[in-house]
Each structure stands twice: as structure tokens, then as C-alpha cells.
Amino acid sequence: MADATLFKFACLTKAVMKKLILPILLVLIGAQVNAQYYFPPKTGNIWDTMSPNELGWCQDSINSLYQFLDDGKTKGFMVLKDGKIVLEQYFNGHGRDSTWYWASAGKTMVSFLIGRAQEQGLLNISDSSSKYLGKGWTSLTPEQEGKITVQHQLTMTSGLDFTKPDCTNPSCLTYWKDAGTGWYYHNPPYTLLRDVLENATGKNFNQYMLSELTLKTGIKGQWFFVNPNNLLFSTTRNMAKFGSLMLNNGQWDGAKILGDTQFLGESVTTSQSLNKAYGYLWRLNGKESFRLPGSTLQFNGQIIPEAPADMYAGMGKNGQYVCVIPSQNMVVIRMGDDPDVSLVPTVFINNMFKKISNLSCGSAVPMPAYYQRADLAFYTNPRHKHIFSFALLNH
């Protein structure tokens, strides 16, 4: 009996140790993966580069991608691998130092700064927004208004009526549903996060970004009110830097810019059950359904089928994209004019990633015959040219 008890204890201890050690190993492996990640200097324009040849990318395919981007009114485009520039191209008179507005893609930086303020103990996203905006910031009853939290503002679940999309006056902010019970892409609650941050920190929004982001990483930009949305104006390279910061879990060259890993994790995972493809102002790929701006409909499938499933992205009007792909240690940036008539050009970004997935010069081995089905399309992986991914056609 004693031997049996001892055996059970040994097995239990082994199981417990496995649960404890595995997360530690995963953290160490993750640290090792990004140990050689390149971070550009805070000032200056000299960045390390990586030849597309190292990824097995062909120049003809790159030229085809550039032509697609040019035809789509792109201004700036970058691909970073391990922090190094693999592709960087500018179009239509735009250049490396040209600034452009980032539309809703810039919302992701607001999320980051809100997380930083919470880490400093200056606010809590679980608090009622009225704590920072004052009572009466809406036309709701005190009870209805009190239910809206900063987290609801971050997740587009404030429950405020969305029929006046560009008005932050209390008279425009009327009742639709109780907070947390409806999802709609509504700009005014997001815009008011600027007031939340300023009232919580006692600093102007641009000053807070300067102290908590720019001086620590070199990520630059200026925020302006435009009709009356809170918009970021910055360069392609600055947004590539921000993508690298997110890819490295809020760390920049060994320094913790945002050390609250729980907040960062929540930012880029499903934040509520109403739109599984939405975090804290980030769009999430790889989910079974998604919702789009200007619609109350839910669509089945991934928002960007041609992109890696683990990608998360800031996506803005007229095709401003900040795409972070952890599995490939890659950041993809696109800025420019409207490539089509959609509010957020999801078709364009999907076709862009189809072009990226086809950059490989080809596999060294022929594709097996059983892959050659009429209802399947296969693509080589941009990082590992011997690995294929597939998409089901006509479904």
C-alpha cells in the first residue's frame, strides 16, 4: 500500500512539475526566438536589411506585388523579418519621410497607451468611463451611463447609438443597448478615449505619447482632431517600429515599454463574445467569424483568409494596415489612398497577402499529385518554402 501511495505521489509530482516547467520553457523558447531581433536606432535612417533571397523570394514575384500595390494607390509599403527590412517601397511621390494619416490603424496605438497608463496606476479599464469623462458625458440615464467602462470603449461595446458617427457631444450619444450587449464599430466612444487618457494622466495626449513611447523607442507621430476623430499622422517606418514593439510583447531592445503582459495579451485576443475577431482596437485573423464597420451583420470565416491565422492587425479607412505575424516574426505595413470603394478594404489586403504568400521562388520538390484537387488552392509559406498551406475554393 505504501509503495502504491508513493507511486501515485511521484506521478502527481511529475504532472505538477510538467505544468510548471512547460510554461517556463515556452517563455525561454520565445525569448530565444526573439533574442536576435533587430531594433533600429531611435534616431537616424540607417536600418539593417535582409535580402529577399534569404527567404527564397523571387524578384519577378516582388515586382508583381509592387505593381499590384501601385495600381492600388499605395503610398508606402514595408515588410520586416526579425526586425530587418526585407521590402520597402514608396509610390506616387511618397517617400520614406512622408507622413500620412493612419485612420483606424492608429487606434491600436491608443490601446497601447491606455495599457501603459493602467500599468502606471493612473486608470483602470474596468472603471466606469464617467470616472474620467465626468457624469453626463452621454444623454443616457445615470444608471445606463455608469455601466459603460473604459474596456467597453476599447472593444466597441459601449451600447451607444451609432446613427451619428462623427459627434461626441452628449446630445449625440444616446441609448442603443446596455453596455456590453451589442457590438458596433462606433468612432465617438473611441475618440473619447483621448479625454480618458488626458484626464487620467494630467498630460496632453501628444505629450504622453512623447514621454512613454517616442523618447523610449523613437516611434514618432502627431495626433490631431479631424471631424472630430482622433487621428495619428506618421510615417511608414514609424508604424513598422510600432509593429515590432507589439511583436516583442511591449519590449524594445531589452527595455520594457509596456510590461503588463496580461493587458497586451488581452489586446490581441478575443475581447468579447459579440465579435470574436476583435481585441482592444485590434483586428484578429484566424477566428471563425467577424464583423465589419458600417454593418450589424456577422460574417463567417477569417477576416483575411490569405493571411496567416495568427496575424493581428490595425486596419484603417482607405487601406492603412499595421500587420503583426508572430509565427513568422514578421511585420507588414501598407499606407495609401483608397484602393477600392469599401470602408475598410478587406478584399485588397486579402489579395495583398495572396501576393505575399506567392513570393517564393517555388518548392524544391514537386507538389504531390493528391494535392492537385480542383476545389483546393495551395500556397507556399513565405518563411518555409517547403511547407504548403491551402484554401478551400468556392465555399
Buried (B, 14 or more C-beta within 10 A) or exposed (E): EEEEEEEEEEEEEEEEEEEEEEEEEEEEEEEEEBEEBBBBEBEEEEBEBBEBEEBBBBEEBBEBBBEBBBEBBBBBBBBBBBBBBBBBBBBEEBEEEEBBBBBBBBBBBBBBBBBBBBBEEBBBBEBBBBBBBEEEBBBBEEEBBBBBBBBBBBBBBBBBBBEBBEBBEBEBBBBBBBBBEBBBBBBBBBBBBBBBBBBBBEBEBBEBBBEBBBEBBBBBBEBEEEEEBBBBBBBBBBBBBBBBBBBBBBBBBEEEBBBBEEBBEBBBBBBBEBBBBBBBBBBBBBBEEBBBBEEEEBEEEBBBBBBBBBBBBBBBBBBBBBBBBBEBBBBBBBBBBBBEEBBBBBEBBBBBBBBBBBBBBEBEEEEEEEEEEEEEEEBBBBBEBEEBBEBEEEE
